[in-house]
Amino acid sequence: MATKEVIEQLEKDQTIFKRREYGVWKNLMEICHDSSHPKYKLFGGKGIQVCQLWRERKKSRGYLHFIGDMGFAPDKHFTLRRLNPKEDFKPSNCIWFEVDEFKSSSSNIGIRRITIKENGLFKDFGNKK
């Protein structure tokens, strides 16, 4: 969980709302909590939710908690995924991971590197290119 000091520091930097991660967070909120979203049936419709801290609405604190917990994606090739697809989106179940672009078959995604943020540090696992 992000500390009060981290959240207060993030609040001062309004440019974080222009980052790609804001769109990732916003999409999580929609697919899990907006029944009109086309992908809701795959997430919220199956009971998958976003943890309470990441949903906090006051002054967009939910996004600040999300960034405080997950950090920024290492680069634009990383996406957010759940370690256990049956559990909610929460710090202990989410990672940023990098995927290769689609190969010859659109169903064949190659994972190059999994990066897990642990105790504020990123740890890499898997193949690095």
C-alpha positions as CSV (number, residue, x, y, z in Angstrom):
1,M,0.0,0.0,0.0
2,A,1.3,3.5,-0.9
3,T,2.2,5.6,2.1
4,K,0.5,8.9,2.9
5,E,3.7,10.7,2.0
6,V,3.9,9.0,-1.4
7,I,0.3,10.0,-2.1
8,E,0.9,13.6,-1.0
9,Q,3.9,13.8,-3.3
10,L,2.0,12.4,-6.2
11,E,-0.8,14.9,-5.6
12,K,1.6,17.8,-6.3
13,D,2.5,16.5,-9.7
14,Q,-0.5,17.0,-12.0
15,T,1.4,15.8,-15.0
16,I,0.9,12.2,-13.9
17,F,-2.7,12.5,-15.1
18,K,-1.4,12.9,-18.6
19,R,0.6,9.6,-18.5
20,R,-0.5,6.4,-20.2
21,E,-1.0,4.7,-16.8
22,Y,-3.9,7.1,-16.2
23,G,-5.7,5.5,-19.1
24,V,-4.8,2.0,-17.9
25,W,-6.3,2.8,-14.5
26,K,-9.4,4.5,-16.0
27,N,-9.9,1.4,-18.2
28,L,-9.7,-0.9,-15.1
29,M,-12.5,1.2,-13.4
30,E,-14.7,0.9,-16.5
31,I,-14.3,-2.8,-17.3
32,C,-14.9,-3.7,-13.7
33,H,-17.5,-1.2,-12.6
34,D,-19.3,0.2,-15.6
35,S,-21.9,-2.3,-16.9
36,S,-22.2,-0.3,-20.2
37,H,-18.5,-1.0,-21.1
38,P,-18.2,-3.7,-23.8
39,K,-15.7,-5.7,-21.8
40,Y,-17.6,-5.5,-18.5
41,K,-19.1,-9.0,-18.9
42,L,-15.5,-10.4,-18.9
43,F,-14.5,-8.7,-15.7
44,G,-17.1,-6.9,-13.6
45,G,-19.8,-9.2,-14.9
46,K,-17.8,-12.1,-13.5
47,G,-17.3,-10.5,-10.1
48,I,-13.8,-9.1,-10.8
49,Q,-13.4,-5.7,-9.1
50,V,-10.7,-3.1,-8.5
51,C,-9.6,-2.9,-4.9
52,Q,-11.2,-0.3,-2.7
53,L,-8.1,2.0,-2.4
54,W,-7.7,2.2,-6.2
55,R,-11.4,3.1,-6.5
56,E,-11.2,6.1,-4.1
57,R,-12.8,9.0,-5.9
58,K,-11.9,12.0,-3.7
59,K,-9.4,14.1,-5.7
60,S,-8.6,11.1,-7.9
61,R,-6.9,9.5,-5.0
62,G,-7.7,6.1,-6.4
63,Y,-5.3,6.7,-9.3
64,L,-2.7,8.1,-6.9
65,H,-2.9,4.9,-4.8
66,F,-2.7,2.8,-8.0
67,I,0.5,4.6,-9.0
68,G,1.9,4.5,-5.5
69,D,1.3,0.7,-5.4
70,M,2.2,-0.3,-9.0
71,G,4.6,2.5,-10.0
72,F,4.8,3.6,-13.6
73,A,5.1,1.0,-16.3
74,P,8.8,0.6,-17.2
75,D,8.0,1.6,-20.8
76,K,5.2,1.7,-23.3
77,H,5.5,-2.0,-24.1
78,F,4.3,-3.0,-20.7
79,T,0.7,-3.8,-19.8
80,L,-1.0,-4.5,-16.5
81,R,-2.0,-8.1,-15.8
82,R,-3.4,-10.1,-12.9
83,L,-1.3,-13.0,-11.6
84,N,-4.4,-14.9,-10.7
85,P,-7.2,-14.2,-13.3
86,K,-9.9,-15.3,-10.8
87,E,-8.9,-12.5,-8.3
88,D,-9.5,-8.8,-8.3
89,F,-7.2,-6.0,-9.5
90,K,-5.1,-5.3,-6.4
91,P,-1.5,-4.7,-5.6
92,S,-0.7,-8.3,-4.6
93,N,-2.3,-9.6,-7.8
94,C,-1.1,-7.2,-10.5
95,I,2.1,-6.9,-12.4
96,W,3.4,-4.8,-15.3
97,F,4.7,-7.1,-18.0
98,E,6.1,-6.7,-21.4
99,V,4.8,-8.6,-24.4
100,D,6.2,-9.1,-27.9
101,E,4.1,-7.7,-30.7
102,F,1.8,-10.3,-32.2
103,K,3.7,-12.9,-34.1
104,S,2.4,-14.6,-37.3
105,S,-0.7,-15.8,-35.4
106,S,-2.7,-13.2,-33.5
107,S,-3.3,-15.7,-30.7
108,N,0.5,-16.2,-30.2
109,I,1.8,-13.6,-27.7
110,G,5.3,-14.0,-26.5
111,I,6.2,-12.8,-23.1
112,R,9.7,-11.3,-23.1
113,R,10.0,-10.2,-19.5
114,I,7.9,-10.1,-16.4
115,T,8.6,-7.2,-14.1
116,I,7.3,-7.3,-10.5
117,K,7.5,-4.3,-8.2
118,E,8.4,-5.5,-4.8
119,N,9.2,-3.2,-1.9
120,G,9.5,-0.3,-4.3
121,L,12.0,-2.0,-6.6
122,F,11.4,-3.7,-10.0
123,K,12.6,-7.3,-10.4
124,D,12.8,-8.8,-13.8
125,F,12.2,-12.4,-14.7
126,G,12.2,-14.2,-18.0
127,N,13.9,-13.6,-21.3
128,K,15.3,-10.2,-22.0
129,K,15.9,-9.0,-25.6
